[in-house]
Every structure is written in C-alpha cells, then in structure tokens.
Amino acid sequence: MSRPPGVRRPSDPLKAAEAAFKKVTTKPAEAPPKAPAIPGVKEIVTLRIDQDVLEYFQQDGPGWQDRINAALRKAAGK
C-alpha cells in the first residue's frame, strides 16, 4: 500500500493498525428515528407557479393558499 507524498510511516505500526481496524469496523451512529406524521399539520414550502395560475387562485381573496392546497390534493387523488 503506497502513501501519498510527504506522509511518513507511523511511528507505532501497532497503533496505526488498530486505528485502521477500528475505522473500518466501527458502526456509524444511527440517525434518530423520523417523527411520525401528524394529520392536518401544514408544512411551509416554496413553490414556483405561473403568474396566471397564482392570479386565478388569488382572485377570490383570502384563502387562496387553501384553494391551491385543495386543488393539489384533488390532483393527487387524496
């Protein structure tokens, strides 16, 4: 096994071997479990849509985000 230029041989081969062994045999820490989805909770997202589509949903005033959500839910078959 070759070393990159300028890298010296470890002074203690036993420690180097143990460190290399530990590096490849240590199990990585597991990510915490994902929280369960809570029904009815909204998530903030950024969505780029055509201006005319936005104007269509905004023309009836407040509640346009709920109307877009309802249209997307219907399109998703939910």
N, C-alpha and C positions, 0 to 999 in steps of 0.2 A: 504494500500500500504506500503510495507516494504522498508526501506532504507538499503543501503549497510553498513556493519560495519564501524564505525568511522565517519559516516556522521551524523551531528547534524540536528535537526529540525530547519528550517529557523526561524530567529528572528521575521520576519514580515510575517505571513501567507497570508495576502492580496497581498503583493508584490510578494510572491512566486507563488500564484495562478494566478496573472496577467501575470507573466513571463511565466508560463507553458501554459497558454491560448494563449499568443502571439506566442509562439514557435510552437504550432500545427496549428494555424490559419494563420500564415504569409505565403503568397505565395512566393515560391522561385523565385529568379531572373531568367528571361528567358535568354537563350543563344542568342547571336547575330545571326541574320539570316546568313545562309551559302551563300557565294558569288556564283553567277551564274557561271556555267561552260563556259569557253571561248573556242570556237572551235580552234583546232590547237595548243593549249598550251600543252607542254610536261611536265611531272612530273618526278622528279628524284626518282628512286626506287632501291632497292637492290633485285636481283633475283638470286637464285641459280639454275644453269642448269648444265647438264652433260658436261664434258670437250669435248667430241667428238662433241656435238651439237654446242658448242661455236666455236670450230675449224672449223666446216663446214661453219658457217656464217662469220668467220674472214678470210677464205682462199682467198677471192676476195679483201682483203684490206679494206681501209677506207670505211665507210658507213655500217659497219656490224650491228650497232645498228638500223639503219633504216631498214635493211633487216629483222632483228628479229621482229621489230615492224610491218612490213608489213605481215610477216608470222602469227603473233599473231592476227592481225586484220582480216586476211582471216579466221583463225580458229574460230574467234568469230563471223564470219558472217557479218562483217561490210564492 
